[in-house]
Amino acid sequence: MAVETSFQVAGVNDAIRKLNKIEPGLRKKFVAEVNDIAEPALAETRRAYQFVPISGLERNWSGPAVKGRKVAPLTLEKARKGLKVKVDTGRKATSTIYIQQTDPGWAIFETAGRKTSNRLGSSLGPLEKGRTRLFGRVVYSVRDDIQRKIAKHALDVVNAINANMRIK
């Protein structure tokens, strides 16, 4: 007599977390495919970095905001290499899949003056709360396409997991 079991995964976060439990290495494959899906957004953002915003940021700089670490000089190479896709399945994570700027100097450029007024933020220009100068605008312009592709991919993975869970 065949016994059939099935389960439904509440969200992508739970599905990704369970991938390694079901089949080791499946999570890595999922993350690699998410990186492929997000590559057009990353490429578009890399193209948007075309100049260093303020000439002073081309020199060595460290300050109290970064606890004395050197975050400058800023180069376009560092800006482009700093773009990453992250998959975070932690219980406290607010987003499961997101694109981020990991270079500290360019992250400061993107957000300086957003929360509080300061000289760097004033020099770079006004910025609304919750916004970035360059990076976010480019990513949001292609967000719908990426979300649609990732949702389809996540659904395919969940369906594959459900199909493999059937006990015969």
Buried (B, 14 or more C-beta within 10 A) or exposed (E): EEEEEEEEBEEBBBBBBBBBEEEEEBBEEBBEBBBEBBEEBBBEBBEBBEEBBEEEBEEEBEEEEBEEEEBBBBBEEBBBEBBBBBBBBEEEEEEBBBBBBEBBBBBBBBBBBBEEEEEBBEEBEEBEEEBBBBBBEBBEEBEEEBEEBBEEBBEEBBEEBBEEEEEE
